[in-house]
Structures are given as structure tokens and as C-alpha cells.
Amino acid sequence: MQEKLKLSKSQGASTPAEMKRMQNVPYASAVGSIMYDVRCTRPDVAFAQN
């Protein structure tokens, strides 16, 4: 992961097919799982995340 990575709305889903596919992604659960994994198993990555 790049340091100081910036995400923008223009990088998100833009076509109807992409939007439909992304509607089924439980973002809160996915992000929470990733954050748990990072903090509990990879402290080096957790430091970069902050």
C-alpha cells in the first residue's frame, strides 16, 4: 500500500454493472474485519494504517 494514498469518488464504481455488483458488498463488515486482522496479526501494517 502506498504511503499517503488518497482515494476519491471518481475511483469508485461508475457503470451500472459495477454499481450493482458493489451493492452486495457489506462494507462495514469488510472494513471491520480487515482492521481487526491488521491490528491483531500485523502490527507493522497497523502502524502504516494510522
C-alpha positions in Angstrom: 0.0 0.0 0.0 1.3 3.4 -0.9 2.1 5.9 1.8 -0.5 8.7 2.0 -2.7 7.0 -0.6 -5.7 9.2 -1.4 -9.0 7.8 -2.7 -11.6 9.7 -4.5 -15.2 9.2 -5.6 -14.0 9.1 -9.3 -12.2 5.8 -8.5 -15.5 4.2 -7.4 -18.0 2.1 -9.4 -19.1 4.1 -12.5 -21.0 1.6 -14.7 -24.4 0.2 -13.8 -22.9 -3.3 -13.7 -20.2 -2.2 -11.3 -22.7 -0.4 -9.1 -25.0 -3.5 -9.0 -22.1 -5.8 -8.0 -20.9 -3.4 -5.3 -24.4 -3.1 -3.7 -23.9 -6.6 -2.3 -20.6 -5.8 -0.6 -21.1 -5.3 3.2 -18.6 -2.5 3.6 -18.8 -2.0 7.4 -18.2 -5.7 8.0 -15.5 -6.0 5.4 -13.6 -2.9 6.7 -14.0 -4.1 10.3 -12.7 -7.5 9.5 -9.6 -6.0 7.8 -9.0 -3.6 10.6 -9.2 -6.5 13.2 -6.8 -8.6 11.1 -4.4 -5.8 10.7 -4.3 -4.8 14.3 -4.1 -8.3 15.7 -1.8 -10.0 13.3 0.3 -7.4 11.5 1.4 -4.6 13.8 3.8 -3.3 11.1 0.9 -2.8 8.7 -1.2 -1.3 11.6 1.4 1.3 12.1 1.2 2.3 8.4 -2.6 2.4 8.6 -2.6 5.1 11.2 
